Amino acid sequence: MLSVNELALEIFENLAEFAEEFNAAYHELGNGARIVDCGVSTRGGYAAGRAFTEICMGGLGEVDFSMGEIGGIPLPFIEVNTDFPSVACLGSQKAGWTVKVGNYFAMGSGPARALSLKPKHTYEVIGYEDDFDSAVIALESDHLPNGEVMEKIANECHVDVGSVCAVVAPTASIVGSIQVSGRCVETAIYKLNELGFDTTKITAAIGSAPVPPVKKDATQAMGTTNDATIYHGRIMLTMRAPEIKDYLDRLPSNKSKGYGKPFYEIFKEANFDFYQIDTSLFSPAEVVINELDEGVVYRVGAVNPEVTLKSFGLL
């Protein structure tokens, strides 16, 4: 079976060796744990953003960039594809691990989750878990982890702390903008999983979303990066699952009662309490599905340029 940690480790090693060329910084802690700073105290950039996103996907996804436009305004777009959608997206990329040690907090994603099995139910559903002697984790945080944090990750992953590698970037950074928009495909896979669909029947996936301008603080950045997918994420899924037609009406973001405003406004109205937000909003704007058994194509949802530009501060 493919090891997402083994594949991601190759990308990490390249990032660490050529950190300067990636506008990143490599650190080795006293306990042997290794970290690449992709935006906490460094500039980062598109190359680092690509590596960060591909690490998040456990080396089972490819990332490209292009210039596009929304409402006549030129903007960068990220395009992500994978031939292992459930493992790459749910088994690795999903931000399913809250890393909290003392005052340190980060949202953890990436292949280390497949060793710690966080959350365990996800891995039971997709029928996957990793078995490798190194753990690679992606941390979305304004701060670099210390040795104690890396020790906790090592213990959860059942590996030596010297075999733990982390890439770190704040939400409000260019790498942060890239890697969250790079979750556009994952958002579709995640939504279908939440609806009870068997995502292992999805055989290939590709998607794109705009890379939003970097905002001043993490909360505003969280808003724009989510809006990139909610209002302008466009996904195509290939699968063998005739039953997908029963899930179409609930798949796109415009089916959520919270749809229609920038996410930051919705979050503010909810007193910044995630539990008051309709989780069905976390979906891509538009999805095309090619179902192979019946040879049919479905299309649901639509992009919303107006809300996207408003969120980005361009309207």
C-alpha positions in Angstrom: 0.0 0.0 0.0 1.2 3.5 -0.8 2.6 5.4 2.2 1.6 9.1 2.2 4.3 9.9 4.8 7.0 8.3 2.6 5.9 10.2 -0.4 5.6 13.5 1.5 9.0 13.0 3.1 10.6 13.2 -0.4 9.0 16.6 -0.9 10.0 17.8 2.6 13.6 16.8 2.1 13.8 18.8 -1.1 12.2 21.8 0.7 14.6 21.5 3.6 17.7 21.1 1.4 16.8 24.1 -0.8 15.0 26.2 1.8 16.6 29.5 0.7 15.4 29.0 -2.8 11.9 28.5 -1.5 12.1 31.7 0.6 11.8 29.3 3.6 13.9 28.5 6.6 15.1 25.1 7.9 15.4 24.4 11.6 16.5 21.3 13.5 15.5 21.2 17.1 17.5 19.9 20.0 15.5 16.7 20.1 16.1 16.1 16.4 12.7 17.1 15.1 12.9 19.1 11.8 10.9 22.1 10.8 10.6 24.2 7.6 9.2 27.7 8.2 7.2 28.6 5.1 5.8 31.9 6.3 6.1 32.5 10.1 9.4 34.4 9.9 9.9 34.0 6.1 8.4 35.3 2.9 7.4 32.0 1.4 6.0 32.2 -2.1 4.4 30.1 -4.9 7.1 27.5 -4.9 6.8 27.0 -1.1 3.0 27.0 -1.4 3.1 24.3 -4.0 5.4 22.1 -1.9 3.3 22.8 1.3 0.1 21.8 -0.5 1.6 18.7 -2.1 2.9 17.7 1.4 -0.6 18.2 2.7 -1.9 15.7 0.1 0.7 13.1 1.0 2.5 13.3 -2.3 -0.6 12.0 -4.1 -1.6 15.3 -5.6 -0.1 17.8 -8.1 -0.4 21.5 -7.9 -0.1 24.1 -10.7 -0.7 27.9 -10.9 -2.2 30.1 -13.6 -3.5 33.6 -14.1 -7.2 34.0 -14.6 -9.7 36.7 -13.9 -12.9 37.3 -11.9 -15.1 40.1 -13.2 -12.3 41.3 -15.4 -9.8 41.5 -12.5 -6.7 39.4 -13.0 -6.0 37.0 -10.1 -3.8 33.9 -9.6 -5.5 30.5 -9.5 -4.4 27.2 -8.0 -5.2 23.9 -9.8 -5.0 20.7 -7.9 -5.4 17.1 -9.2 -5.2 13.7 -7.7 -5.8 10.1 -8.8 -6.2 9.0 -5.2 -9.0 11.3 -4.0 -10.1 9.7 -0.8 -6.6 9.0 0.5 -5.0 12.2 -0.6 -7.9 14.4 0.6 -9.5 12.7 3.5 -6.6 10.5 4.6 -4.0 13.3 4.4 -5.0 16.8 3.4 -8.0 17.2 5.7 -7.3 19.5 8.6 -8.5 16.9 11.1 -6.0 17.3 13.9 -6.1 20.1 16.5 -2.5 20.4 17.8 -2.6 22.0 21.3 0.3 21.8 23.7 0.5 24.5 26.5 0.0 27.8 24.8 0.8 26.4 21.3 -2.1 25.9 18.9 -2.2 24.8 15.3 -4.5 23.1 12.8 -2.7 20.0 11.8 -3.1 18.3 8.4 -1.0 16.1 6.2 0.2 12.5 6.2 1.0 12.4 9.9 -2.7 12.1 10.5 -2.6 8.7 8.8 -0.3 7.5 11.5 -2.1 9.1 14.5 -5.5 8.2 12.9 -7.0 11.5 13.6 -10.0 11.2 13.4 -10.1 7.4 13.5 -13.6 7.2 11.9 -12.2 8.9 8.7 -9.7 6.1 8.2 -12.3 3.4 8.9 -14.5 4.9 6.3 -11.8 5.1 3.6 -10.1 1.9 4.6 -6.6 3.3 4.9 -3.9 3.8 7.5 -0.2 4.4 7.0 2.7 2.4 8.4 6.0 4.3 8.1 8.8 5.2 10.5 8.7 9.0 9.8 5.8 11.5 10.3 5.3 14.6 8.1 2.8 17.1 9.4 1.6 20.5 8.0 0.8 23.1 10.7 -1.3 26.2 10.1 -0.1 28.5 12.8 1.4 31.9 13.5 4.2 30.3 15.5 6.7 27.6 15.0 6.3 24.5 17.3 8.9 23.8 20.0 10.4 20.5 21.0 7.5 19.7 23.4 5.0 20.1 20.6 7.0 17.9 18.2 7.4 15.3 21.0 3.6 15.2 21.4 3.2 14.7 17.6 5.8 11.9 17.7 4.0 10.1 20.5 0.6 10.4 18.7 2.2 9.0 15.5 4.2 6.3 17.3 7.5 7.4 15.8 10.8 8.8 17.2 10.7 12.5 17.7 13.8 12.8 15.4 11.6 11.3 12.7 9.0 14.0 12.8 9.0 16.7 10.1 6.8 19.8 10.0 6.0 22.5 7.5 4.5 25.6 9.1 2.7 28.6 7.6 0.2 31.2 9.0 -3.2 31.5 7.4 -2.3 35.2 6.7 0.6 34.5 4.4 1.1 33.8 0.8 1.6 30.1 1.5 -1.4 30.2 3.8 -3.6 31.6 1.0 -2.2 29.0 -1.5 -2.6 25.9 0.7 -6.1 26.7 1.9 -7.3 27.4 -1.7 -5.5 24.2 -2.6 -8.1 22.4 -0.5 -10.8 23.0 -3.1 -10.9 19.4 -4.2 -10.7 18.2 -0.6 -13.7 20.3 0.3 -15.8 18.4 -2.3 -14.6 15.0 -1.1 -15.2 16.0 2.5 -18.7 17.2 1.8 -19.6 14.0 0.0 -18.2 12.0 2.9 -20.2 14.0 5.4 -23.3 13.3 3.3 -22.7 9.6 3.7 -21.3 8.9 0.2 -18.6 6.3 -0.3 -15.7 8.5 -1.5 -13.6 5.5 -2.3 -15.7 5.2 -5.5 -14.2 8.5 -6.7 -11.4 7.6 -9.1 -10.0 11.0 -10.0 -10.5 14.6 -9.1 -9.3 18.0 -10.3 -10.3 21.5 -9.2 -9.3 25.1 -9.2 -9.8 28.1 -6.9 -8.5 31.7 -6.9 -5.6 32.4 -4.5 -6.8 35.3 -2.4 -4.8 38.4 -1.5 -3.2 38.0 2.0 -5.2 39.8 4.7 -3.9 41.6 7.8 -4.8 39.0 10.4 -5.6 35.3 10.7 -9.4 35.7 11.2 -9.8 37.9 8.1 -7.5 35.5 6.2 -9.6 32.6 7.2 -12.5 34.3 5.7 -11.0 35.1 2.3 -9.3 31.7 2.0 -12.6 29.9 2.7 -14.5 32.1 0.3 -12.1 31.2 -2.5 -13.6 27.7 -2.6 -17.1 28.5 -1.3 -17.8 31.1 -4.0 -15.3 30.3 -6.7 -14.1 26.7 -6.3 -14.7 24.6 -9.4 -14.3 20.9 -9.2 -14.6 17.9 -11.5 -14.9 14.4 -10.1 -14.7 11.1 -12.0 -16.3 8.1 -10.3 -18.2 4.8 -10.6 -21.2 5.4 -8.5 -24.7 5.7 -10.1 -26.1 6.6 -6.7 -24.3 10.0 -6.8 -27.5 11.5 -8.3 -29.0 11.2 -4.8 -26.4 13.5 -3.4 -26.3 16.2 -6.0 -28.9 18.6 -4.5 -26.9 18.9 -1.3 -23.4 19.1 -2.7 -22.6 22.8 -3.7 -22.2 25.6 -1.3 -25.2 27.6 -2.6 -27.5 25.0 -1.0 -26.4 26.2 2.4 -28.7 28.6 4.3 -25.6 30.7 5.2 -24.7 31.2 1.5 -24.5 34.7 0.0 -22.1 36.7 2.3 -18.3 36.7 2.7 -17.4 34.2 5.3 -15.8 36.8 7.6 -19.2 38.6 7.8 -21.0 35.3 8.6 -18.4 34.5 11.3 -18.7 37.9 12.8 -22.5 37.7 13.0 -22.0 34.4 14.8 -19.9 36.1 17.4 -16.9 34.2 16.0 -18.4 30.9 17.1 -17.9 28.1 14.6 -20.6 26.1 16.2 -23.2 28.6 15.1 -22.3 28.4 11.4 -24.1 26.0 9.0 -21.4 23.5 8.1 -23.0 22.8 4.8 -21.5 26.1 3.6 -18.1 24.4 3.5 -18.5 23.2 -0.1 -17.2 24.2 -3.5 -19.2 26.6 -5.6 -19.5 24.4 -8.7 -19.0 20.7 -9.3 -19.1 18.6 -12.4 -19.3 14.8 -12.0 -18.6 12.2 -14.7 -20.2 9.0 -13.6 -18.6 6.2 -15.6 -21.0 3.2 -15.0 -23.9 5.0 -16.7 -21.7 7.3 -18.8 -23.4 10.5 -17.6 -22.3 13.9 -16.6 -23.9 16.1 -13.9 -23.3 19.8 -13.1 -24.4 21.5 -9.9 -23.8 24.9 -8.3 -22.3 28.1 -9.8 -19.5 30.5 -9.0 -20.3 33.8 -7.4 -17.9 36.5 -8.7 -19.6 39.3 -6.7 -19.1 37.8 -3.3 -15.7 36.5 -4.2 -14.5 40.0 -5.1 -16.1 41.5 -2.1 -14.4 39.1 0.2 -11.0 39.8 -1.5 -11.5 43.6 -1.1 -11.8 44.2 -4.8 -15.5 45.3 -4.8 
